[in-house]
Amino acid sequence: MKKRRQDEDTSGKAKLLDLTRSNNIAISLKAFKDFSFKELADIIEFVDPLRQVQGERAQLVKDLLPTIAESSAIKEYSGDHSRLVPAELWFQYIVNIKRIDAKASA
């Protein structure tokens, strides 16, 4: 019998983020359901040149950023992407954006 990895829960999903944090990110991402993760990552990276994110949604963007520890966990993960929950998948799209904090605040 194979020993289950510590970063895996009983459903076989990767467990890179705290469950509560992961759920909060997933809930916040629902405010951006009209964008794919790639589109939203591009909006953040290029500081929303078309002003597609406005009002309250613009304030939510800062809540969608990974902490340093979360960024490290995402960068170190080399497993199957199908095992990631939505928050972890989202972080994979944005983890390599340079100066993301400043861009999200702009």
Stockholm file with secondary structure:
# STOCKHOLM 1.0

chainA/1-106         MKKRRQDEDTSGKAKLLDLTRSNNIAISLKAFKDFSFKELADIIEFVDPLRQVQGERAQLVKDLLPTIAESSAIKEYSGDHSRLVPAELWFQYIVNIKRIDAKASA
#=GR chainA/1-106 SS CCCCCTTBCTTSCBCCSCHHHHHHHHHHHGGGTTSCHHHHHHHHHTTCTTCCSCTHHHHHGGGGSCCHHHHHHHHHCCSCGGGCCHHHHHHHHHTTCTTHHHHHHC
#=GC SS_cons         CCCCCTTBCTTSCBCCSCHHHHHHHHHHHGGGTTSCHHHHHHHHHTTCTTCCSCTHHHHHGGGGSCCHHHHHHHHHCCSCGGGCCHHHHHHHHHTTCTTHHHHHHC
//
